[in-house]
């Protein structure tokens, strides 16, 4: 590949690579992000999707083809034609910015071309959740569904109990191993959750009973795979696609419009309504910043109602 030497900027010599293929650079970026930065598979997949989408949309092949105009066209199209929400806009912006910063560090770009684009104001939306009655309804339906195998009854009830009583994320549940769940000591160990953080979640007695019933059924069928939640037909852990099909089935059966992430919101708001303090909840949720957890204070009407009752003039 031909290369040219650009003039120094602030005593730094930039080496610009002419006709450097973006796809080749992106592969190097993915490898660096995986092996040097330790980013998760999901994060790498997001980077790959967004970079590829930008290149297809703007018909780009080489790194020097990237322009402020092509980036602005991408984001305007996303907002006006593809109905991107603000969060989607920000995810695209930050993902591309990380890639461009890496290109700068490796002397493939002199500056970050996305920096001139203004970010929209973040929408302040309350997290969508199920109320207490609907959460109980969902667990009843999961337990009483006419399964072909009794194993599925106990396993699926344990899965949804994990979401509602422990607030696990989807990937955290799929990756959960037998050694991570200590029913005797009422603890769940989340190994390298979001942000590559370990955490321990205390287990309620209600959740422990559900997990205990599942473990007895799992043992009866001779499941020995290291994953905690095992497939019904094979001696392997449940997969993302298998979990997705299960959720879709229960959404259709129950008539409740929920997602796994909505069940995580349900756990958080129910904990606050039950009197859990915000600091403890933040630790259980695995939030890096307690500010992320405080949004559930506004989402929990019952919690706010209990707090307004503390007004000192209420007794007048």
LUMTOR-324255 format. One record per residue (C-alpha): x, y, z; residue number from 0. Coordinates in Angstrom, 2 decimals. Example, Ala and Ser with C-alpha at 12.3 -4.5 7.8 and 13.67 -1.06 7.14 Angstrom:
! residues 2
r xx: 12.30, yy: -4.50, zz: 7.80, pos: 0
r xx: 13.67, yy: -1.06, zz: 7.14, pos: 1
This chain:
! residues 316
r xx: 0.00, yy: 0.00, zz: 0.00, pos: 0
r xx: 1.16, yy: 3.47, zz: -0.89, pos: 1
r xx: 1.76, yy: 5.81, zz: 2.04, pos: 2
r xx: 2.45, yy: 9.52, zz: 2.27, pos: 3
r xx: 3.94, yy: 11.58, zz: 5.06, pos: 4
r xx: 1.77, yy: 14.47, zz: 6.23, pos: 5
r xx: 3.23, yy: 17.56, zz: 7.82, pos: 6
r xx: 3.61, yy: 17.70, zz: 11.58, pos: 7
r xx: 0.74, yy: 18.87, zz: 13.75, pos: 8
r xx: 1.82, yy: 20.16, zz: 17.17, pos: 9
r xx: 5.18, yy: 18.41, zz: 16.70, pos: 10
r xx: 3.41, yy: 15.13, zz: 15.97, pos: 11
r xx: 4.06, yy: 13.42, zz: 12.66, pos: 12
r xx: 0.94, yy: 11.86, zz: 11.18, pos: 13
r xx: 1.29, yy: 8.99, zz: 8.75, pos: 14
r xx: -1.77, yy: 8.87, zz: 6.53, pos: 15
r xx: -2.34, yy: 5.65, zz: 4.67, pos: 16
r xx: -3.71, yy: 6.26, zz: 1.21, pos: 17
r xx: -6.39, yy: 3.88, zz: -0.03, pos: 18
r xx: -6.48, yy: 2.07, zz: 3.32, pos: 19
r xx: -9.49, yy: -0.27, zz: 3.20, pos: 20
r xx: -11.97, yy: 0.49, zz: 5.99, pos: 21
r xx: -12.92, yy: -3.17, zz: 6.32, pos: 22
r xx: -9.29, yy: -4.10, zz: 6.96, pos: 23
r xx: -8.92, yy: -1.34, zz: 9.54, pos: 24
r xx: -12.18, yy: -2.34, zz: 11.19, pos: 25
r xx: -10.96, yy: -5.94, zz: 11.63, pos: 26
r xx: -7.82, yy: -4.63, zz: 13.33, pos: 27
r xx: -10.01, yy: -2.43, zz: 15.52, pos: 28
r xx: -12.20, yy: -5.40, zz: 16.52, pos: 29
r xx: -9.14, yy: -7.48, zz: 17.42, pos: 30
r xx: -7.70, yy: -4.64, zz: 19.49, pos: 31
r xx: -11.01, yy: -4.04, zz: 21.26, pos: 32
r xx: -11.37, yy: -7.74, zz: 22.04, pos: 33
r xx: -7.87, yy: -8.70, zz: 23.12, pos: 34
r xx: -6.46, yy: -5.42, zz: 24.45, pos: 35
r xx: -9.54, yy: -3.66, zz: 25.82, pos: 36
r xx: -11.49, yy: -6.77, zz: 26.79, pos: 37
r xx: -14.77, yy: -5.65, zz: 25.24, pos: 38
r xx: -17.60, yy: -8.18, zz: 25.22, pos: 39
r xx: -18.80, yy: -10.09, zz: 22.17, pos: 40
r xx: -21.98, yy: -8.03, zz: 22.19, pos: 41
r xx: -20.03, yy: -4.77, zz: 22.08, pos: 42
r xx: -17.90, yy: -6.00, zz: 19.17, pos: 43
r xx: -21.02, yy: -7.08, zz: 17.29, pos: 44
r xx: -22.50, yy: -3.62, zz: 17.81, pos: 45
r xx: -19.33, yy: -1.94, zz: 16.48, pos: 46
r xx: -19.31, yy: -4.25, zz: 13.46, pos: 47
r xx: -22.96, yy: -3.65, zz: 12.65, pos: 48
r xx: -22.70, yy: 0.15, zz: 12.90, pos: 49
r xx: -19.44, yy: 0.50, zz: 10.96, pos: 50
r xx: -20.71, yy: -1.80, zz: 8.20, pos: 51
r xx: -24.02, yy: 0.06, zz: 8.06, pos: 52
r xx: -22.27, yy: 3.43, zz: 7.71, pos: 53
r xx: -20.00, yy: 2.11, zz: 4.95, pos: 54
r xx: -22.94, yy: 0.65, zz: 3.00, pos: 55
r xx: -25.09, yy: 3.73, zz: 3.46, pos: 56
r xx: -22.36, yy: 6.15, zz: 2.31, pos: 57
r xx: -20.79, yy: 3.67, zz: -0.16, pos: 58
r xx: -17.39, yy: 4.01, zz: 1.48, pos: 59
r xx: -14.43, yy: 1.74, zz: 0.91, pos: 60
r xx: -11.33, yy: 3.65, zz: 2.00, pos: 61
r xx: -10.66, yy: 5.54, zz: 5.22, pos: 62
r xx: -9.93, yy: 8.80, zz: 3.41, pos: 63
r xx: -13.46, yy: 8.73, zz: 1.92, pos: 64
r xx: -14.96, yy: 9.54, zz: 5.33, pos: 65
r xx: -16.29, yy: 13.10, zz: 5.39, pos: 66
r xx: -18.29, yy: 15.35, zz: 7.66, pos: 67
r xx: -20.98, yy: 15.45, zz: 4.98, pos: 68
r xx: -21.40, yy: 11.66, zz: 4.76, pos: 69
r xx: -21.69, yy: 11.41, zz: 8.54, pos: 70
r xx: -24.30, yy: 14.17, zz: 8.70, pos: 71
r xx: -26.29, yy: 12.47, zz: 5.94, pos: 72
r xx: -26.19, yy: 9.23, zz: 7.93, pos: 73
r xx: -27.59, yy: 10.81, zz: 11.09, pos: 74
r xx: -30.17, yy: 12.95, zz: 9.29, pos: 75
r xx: -31.42, yy: 9.88, zz: 7.44, pos: 76
r xx: -31.54, yy: 7.92, zz: 10.69, pos: 77
r xx: -33.68, yy: 10.54, zz: 12.41, pos: 78
r xx: -35.98, yy: 11.46, zz: 9.51, pos: 79
r xx: -36.32, yy: 8.23, zz: 7.50, pos: 80
r xx: -35.54, yy: 5.44, zz: 9.95, pos: 81
r xx: -37.19, yy: 7.03, zz: 12.99, pos: 82
r xx: -34.16, yy: 6.61, zz: 15.24, pos: 83
r xx: -34.80, yy: 7.42, zz: 18.84, pos: 84
r xx: -32.29, yy: 9.63, zz: 20.62, pos: 85
r xx: -30.66, yy: 6.60, zz: 22.27, pos: 86
r xx: -30.12, yy: 4.96, zz: 18.87, pos: 87
r xx: -28.55, yy: 8.17, zz: 17.55, pos: 88
r xx: -26.20, yy: 8.28, zz: 20.54, pos: 89
r xx: -25.20, yy: 4.60, zz: 20.19, pos: 90
r xx: -24.26, yy: 5.15, zz: 16.52, pos: 91
r xx: -22.42, yy: 8.37, zz: 17.36, pos: 92
r xx: -20.38, yy: 6.91, zz: 20.20, pos: 93
r xx: -19.57, yy: 3.66, zz: 18.39, pos: 94
r xx: -18.26, yy: 5.45, zz: 15.32, pos: 95
r xx: -16.39, yy: 7.94, zz: 17.50, pos: 96
r xx: -14.56, yy: 5.12, zz: 19.32, pos: 97
r xx: -13.51, yy: 3.64, zz: 15.97, pos: 98
r xx: -12.33, yy: 7.02, zz: 14.65, pos: 99
r xx: -10.36, yy: 7.70, zz: 17.86, pos: 100
r xx: -8.60, yy: 4.36, zz: 17.39, pos: 101
r xx: -7.79, yy: 5.37, zz: 13.80, pos: 102
r xx: -6.28, yy: 8.61, zz: 15.09, pos: 103
r xx: -4.17, yy: 6.79, zz: 17.69, pos: 104
r xx: -2.82, yy: 4.54, zz: 14.92, pos: 105
r xx: -2.21, yy: 7.43, zz: 12.50, pos: 106
r xx: -4.90, yy: 6.48, zz: 9.97, pos: 107
r xx: -6.84, yy: 9.73, zz: 10.53, pos: 108
r xx: -5.59, yy: 13.20, zz: 11.54, pos: 109
r xx: -8.74, yy: 14.06, zz: 13.49, pos: 110
r xx: -12.12, yy: 12.66, zz: 14.48, pos: 111
r xx: -14.60, yy: 13.62, zz: 11.72, pos: 112
r xx: -17.65, yy: 13.05, zz: 13.93, pos: 113
r xx: -16.77, yy: 15.63, zz: 16.57, pos: 114
r xx: -18.51, yy: 18.47, zz: 14.73, pos: 115
r xx: -21.90, yy: 16.73, zz: 14.89, pos: 116
r xx: -24.06, yy: 17.85, zz: 17.78, pos: 117
r xx: -25.71, yy: 15.22, zz: 19.96, pos: 118
r xx: -29.47, yy: 15.54, zz: 20.51, pos: 119
r xx: -30.84, yy: 16.07, zz: 23.98, pos: 120
r xx: -31.31, yy: 12.79, zz: 25.82, pos: 121
r xx: -34.93, yy: 11.77, zz: 26.27, pos: 122
r xx: -35.86, yy: 11.26, zz: 29.90, pos: 123
r xx: -38.23, yy: 8.31, zz: 29.79, pos: 124
r xx: -39.39, yy: 6.23, zz: 32.70, pos: 125
r xx: -38.41, yy: 2.55, zz: 32.44, pos: 126
r xx: -41.30, yy: 0.37, zz: 31.28, pos: 127
r xx: -42.17, yy: -2.41, zz: 33.73, pos: 128
r xx: -44.83, yy: -4.83, zz: 34.91, pos: 129
r xx: -46.74, yy: -4.02, zz: 38.07, pos: 130
r xx: -46.90, yy: -6.43, zz: 40.98, pos: 131
r xx: -50.15, yy: -8.06, zz: 39.83, pos: 132
r xx: -48.92, yy: -8.69, zz: 36.28, pos: 133
r xx: -45.58, yy: -10.02, zz: 37.52, pos: 134
r xx: -47.46, yy: -12.55, zz: 39.65, pos: 135
r xx: -49.74, yy: -13.36, zz: 36.70, pos: 136
r xx: -46.74, yy: -14.06, zz: 34.48, pos: 137
r xx: -45.17, yy: -16.46, zz: 36.99, pos: 138
r xx: -48.51, yy: -18.29, zz: 37.37, pos: 139
r xx: -48.86, yy: -18.69, zz: 33.61, pos: 140
r xx: -45.27, yy: -19.90, zz: 33.23, pos: 141
r xx: -45.87, yy: -22.46, zz: 35.97, pos: 142
r xx: -49.22, yy: -23.73, zz: 34.65, pos: 143
r xx: -48.51, yy: -23.76, zz: 30.92, pos: 144
r xx: -49.29, yy: -27.17, zz: 29.30, pos: 145
r xx: -45.71, yy: -28.26, zz: 28.60, pos: 146
r xx: -44.86, yy: -31.58, zz: 26.97, pos: 147
r xx: -42.21, yy: -32.22, zz: 29.65, pos: 148
r xx: -42.42, yy: -31.49, zz: 33.37, pos: 149
r xx: -38.76, yy: -30.42, zz: 33.26, pos: 150
r xx: -39.76, yy: -27.34, zz: 31.24, pos: 151
r xx: -42.28, yy: -26.30, zz: 33.89, pos: 152
r xx: -39.64, yy: -26.13, zz: 36.62, pos: 153
r xx: -36.87, yy: -24.73, zz: 34.42, pos: 154
r xx: -38.98, yy: -21.98, zz: 32.88, pos: 155
r xx: -40.42, yy: -20.93, zz: 36.22, pos: 156
r xx: -36.86, yy: -20.71, zz: 37.57, pos: 157
r xx: -35.78, yy: -18.63, zz: 34.54, pos: 158
r xx: -38.53, yy: -16.03, zz: 34.92, pos: 159
r xx: -38.04, yy: -16.02, zz: 38.68, pos: 160
r xx: -34.38, yy: -15.12, zz: 38.08, pos: 161
r xx: -35.47, yy: -12.11, zz: 36.04, pos: 162
r xx: -38.19, yy: -10.93, zz: 38.43, pos: 163
r xx: -36.52, yy: -11.74, zz: 41.78, pos: 164
r xx: -32.87, yy: -11.06, zz: 40.91, pos: 165
r xx: -32.92, yy: -8.64, zz: 37.95, pos: 166
r xx: -30.45, yy: -10.55, zz: 35.79, pos: 167
r xx: -29.74, yy: -9.40, zz: 32.26, pos: 168
r xx: -30.36, yy: -11.81, zz: 29.37, pos: 169
r xx: -26.67, yy: -12.53, zz: 28.71, pos: 170
r xx: -26.00, yy: -12.93, zz: 32.42, pos: 171
r xx: -28.65, yy: -15.63, zz: 32.68, pos: 172
r xx: -27.47, yy: -17.48, zz: 29.56, pos: 173
r xx: -23.86, yy: -17.49, zz: 30.85, pos: 174
r xx: -24.82, yy: -18.50, zz: 34.40, pos: 175
r xx: -23.02, yy: -21.65, zz: 35.54, pos: 176
r xx: -23.88, yy: -24.26, zz: 38.14, pos: 177
r xx: -21.03, yy: -23.08, zz: 40.33, pos: 178
r xx: -22.39, yy: -19.52, zz: 40.25, pos: 179
r xx: -25.62, yy: -20.38, zz: 42.06, pos: 180
r xx: -25.38, yy: -21.20, zz: 45.76, pos: 181
r xx: -28.89, yy: -22.07, zz: 46.93, pos: 182
r xx: -27.71, yy: -23.14, zz: 50.38, pos: 183
r xx: -26.15, yy: -19.73, zz: 51.05, pos: 184
r xx: -28.75, yy: -17.80, zz: 49.03, pos: 185
r xx: -26.34, yy: -16.09, zz: 46.63, pos: 186
r xx: -25.94, yy: -15.69, zz: 42.86, pos: 187
r xx: -22.53, yy: -14.85, zz: 41.46, pos: 188
r xx: -22.61, yy: -12.90, zz: 38.20, pos: 189
r xx: -19.30, yy: -13.53, zz: 36.49, pos: 190
r xx: -18.17, yy: -10.63, zz: 34.26, pos: 191
r xx: -21.52, yy: -8.97, zz: 33.74, pos: 192
r xx: -21.98, yy: -5.77, zz: 31.74, pos: 193
r xx: -18.82, yy: -3.68, zz: 31.82, pos: 194
r xx: -16.78, yy: -6.78, zz: 32.74, pos: 195
r xx: -17.84, yy: -6.45, zz: 36.38, pos: 196
r xx: -18.40, yy: -9.29, zz: 38.85, pos: 197
r xx: -21.15, yy: -8.95, zz: 41.42, pos: 198
r xx: -23.02, yy: -11.02, zz: 43.99, pos: 199
r xx: -26.81, yy: -10.89, zz: 44.23, pos: 200
r xx: -28.55, yy: -12.12, zz: 47.38, pos: 201
r xx: -31.27, yy: -14.68, zz: 46.76, pos: 202
r xx: -34.73, yy: -14.46, zz: 48.29, pos: 203
r xx: -36.35, yy: -17.56, zz: 49.80, pos: 204
r xx: -39.03, yy: -17.45, zz: 47.10, pos: 205
r xx: -36.42, yy: -17.57, zz: 44.36, pos: 206
r xx: -34.47, yy: -20.25, zz: 46.22, pos: 207
r xx: -37.54, yy: -22.52, zz: 46.31, pos: 208
r xx: -38.05, yy: -22.17, zz: 42.56, pos: 209
r xx: -34.37, yy: -22.89, zz: 41.85, pos: 210
r xx: -34.38, yy: -25.86, zz: 44.22, pos: 211
r xx: -37.33, yy: -27.48, zz: 42.42, pos: 212
r xx: -35.60, yy: -26.94, zz: 39.10, pos: 213
r xx: -32.33, yy: -28.45, zz: 40.34, pos: 214
r xx: -34.12, yy: -31.56, zz: 41.56, pos: 215
r xx: -35.74, yy: -32.03, zz: 38.15, pos: 216
r xx: -32.47, yy: -31.34, zz: 36.37, pos: 217
r xx: -30.73, yy: -33.97, zz: 38.49, pos: 218
r xx: -33.51, yy: -36.47, zz: 37.80, pos: 219
r xx: -32.92, yy: -36.10, zz: 34.05, pos: 220
r xx: -29.16, yy: -36.46, zz: 34.46, pos: 221
r xx: -28.23, yy: -33.03, zz: 33.09, pos: 222
r xx: -24.50, yy: -32.51, zz: 33.65, pos: 223
r xx: -23.63, yy: -29.50, zz: 31.47, pos: 224
r xx: -21.81, yy: -26.68, zz: 33.33, pos: 225
r xx: -24.45, yy: -24.09, zz: 32.42, pos: 226
r xx: -27.10, yy: -23.61, zz: 35.10, pos: 227
r xx: -30.09, yy: -23.57, zz: 32.74, pos: 228
r xx: -29.98, yy: -26.58, zz: 30.43, pos: 229
r xx: -31.81, yy: -27.41, zz: 27.22, pos: 230
r xx: -34.60, yy: -29.96, zz: 27.44, pos: 231
r xx: -33.41, yy: -32.17, zz: 24.55, pos: 232
r xx: -29.63, yy: -31.84, zz: 24.76, pos: 233
r xx: -27.16, yy: -31.77, zz: 27.62, pos: 234
r xx: -26.13, yy: -28.19, zz: 26.83, pos: 235
r xx: -27.00, yy: -24.75, zz: 28.18, pos: 236
r xx: -29.98, yy: -22.76, zz: 26.98, pos: 237
r xx: -29.14, yy: -20.49, zz: 24.03, pos: 238
r xx: -30.05, yy: -16.89, zz: 23.17, pos: 239
r xx: -32.41, yy: -18.13, zz: 20.47, pos: 240
r xx: -34.00, yy: -20.67, zz: 22.80, pos: 241
r xx: -34.59, yy: -17.99, zz: 25.43, pos: 242
r xx: -36.01, yy: -15.66, zz: 22.80, pos: 243
r xx: -38.53, yy: -18.30, zz: 21.68, pos: 244
r xx: -39.53, yy: -18.94, zz: 25.29, pos: 245
r xx: -40.19, yy: -15.23, zz: 25.94, pos: 246
r xx: -42.17, yy: -14.88, zz: 22.70, pos: 247
r xx: -44.31, yy: -17.87, zz: 23.69, pos: 248
r xx: -45.06, yy: -16.43, zz: 27.13, pos: 249
r xx: -45.81, yy: -12.96, zz: 25.73, pos: 250
r xx: -48.38, yy: -14.52, zz: 23.39, pos: 251
r xx: -49.87, yy: -16.79, zz: 26.06, pos: 252
r xx: -50.06, yy: -14.22, zz: 28.85, pos: 253
r xx: -51.16, yy: -11.26, zz: 26.75, pos: 254
r xx: -48.57, yy: -9.18, zz: 28.62, pos: 255
r xx: -46.31, yy: -6.99, zz: 26.51, pos: 256
r xx: -42.93, yy: -7.56, zz: 28.14, pos: 257
r xx: -39.28, yy: -8.11, zz: 27.31, pos: 258
r xx: -36.47, yy: -9.52, zz: 29.41, pos: 259
r xx: -35.20, yy: -6.00, zz: 30.03, pos: 260
r xx: -38.68, yy: -4.94, zz: 31.13, pos: 261
r xx: -38.57, yy: -7.75, zz: 33.72, pos: 262
r xx: -35.29, yy: -6.28, zz: 34.97, pos: 263
r xx: -37.05, yy: -2.92, zz: 35.37, pos: 264
r xx: -39.83, yy: -4.77, zz: 37.18, pos: 265
r xx: -37.35, yy: -6.20, zz: 39.67, pos: 266
r xx: -35.89, yy: -2.76, zz: 40.38, pos: 267
r xx: -39.19, yy: -0.96, zz: 40.93, pos: 268
r xx: -40.65, yy: -3.76, zz: 43.06, pos: 269
r xx: -37.53, yy: -3.72, zz: 45.23, pos: 270
r xx: -37.93, yy: 0.01, zz: 45.84, pos: 271
r xx: -41.63, yy: -0.42, zz: 46.58, pos: 272
r xx: -40.67, yy: -3.07, zz: 49.12, pos: 273
r xx: -38.36, yy: -0.63, zz: 50.92, pos: 274
r xx: -34.94, yy: -1.43, zz: 49.41, pos: 275
r xx: -32.51, yy: 1.49, zz: 49.61, pos: 276
r xx: -31.14, yy: 2.94, zz: 46.39, pos: 277
r xx: -27.49, yy: 2.10, zz: 47.16, pos: 278
r xx: -28.18, yy: -1.60, zz: 47.74, pos: 279
r xx: -30.34, yy: -1.77, zz: 44.63, pos: 280
r xx: -27.57, yy: -0.17, zz: 42.57, pos: 281
r xx: -25.15, yy: -2.86, zz: 43.72, pos: 282
r xx: -27.59, yy: -5.65, zz: 42.91, pos: 283
r xx: -28.32, yy: -4.19, zz: 39.47, pos: 284
r xx: -24.62, yy: -3.88, zz: 38.67, pos: 285
r xx: -24.81, yy: -0.18, zz: 37.79, pos: 286
r xx: -21.51, yy: 1.68, zz: 37.49, pos: 287
r xx: -23.14, yy: 4.96, zz: 38.51, pos: 288
r xx: -25.87, yy: 5.22, zz: 41.14, pos: 289
r xx: -27.47, yy: 7.94, zz: 38.99, pos: 290
r xx: -28.55, yy: 5.16, zz: 36.63, pos: 291
r xx: -30.48, yy: 3.55, zz: 39.48, pos: 292
r xx: -32.23, yy: 6.72, zz: 40.65, pos: 293
r xx: -34.53, yy: 6.71, zz: 37.59, pos: 294
r xx: -36.42, yy: 3.85, zz: 39.23, pos: 295
r xx: -37.39, yy: 6.20, zz: 42.06, pos: 296
r xx: -39.55, yy: 8.11, zz: 39.61, pos: 297
r xx: -40.87, yy: 4.94, zz: 38.01, pos: 298
r xx: -42.16, yy: 3.55, zz: 41.30, pos: 299
r xx: -45.46, yy: 5.24, zz: 42.12, pos: 300
r xx: -45.91, yy: 3.18, zz: 45.27, pos: 301
r xx: -42.47, yy: 4.21, zz: 46.53, pos: 302
r xx: -43.26, yy: 7.89, zz: 45.94, pos: 303
r xx: -46.65, yy: 7.50, zz: 47.57, pos: 304
r xx: -45.03, yy: 6.04, zz: 50.67, pos: 305
r xx: -42.54, yy: 8.91, zz: 50.76, pos: 306
r xx: -45.18, yy: 11.64, zz: 50.44, pos: 307
r xx: -46.84, yy: 10.16, zz: 53.47, pos: 308
r xx: -43.85, yy: 11.31, zz: 55.52, pos: 309
r xx: -44.77, yy: 15.01, zz: 55.16, pos: 310
r xx: -44.80, yy: 16.39, zz: 58.75, pos: 311
r xx: -48.05, yy: 18.31, zz: 58.22, pos: 312
r xx: -50.04, yy: 15.26, zz: 57.15, pos: 313
r xx: -51.29, yy: 14.81, zz: 60.72, pos: 314
r xx: -53.02, yy: 18.21, zz: 60.80, pos: 315
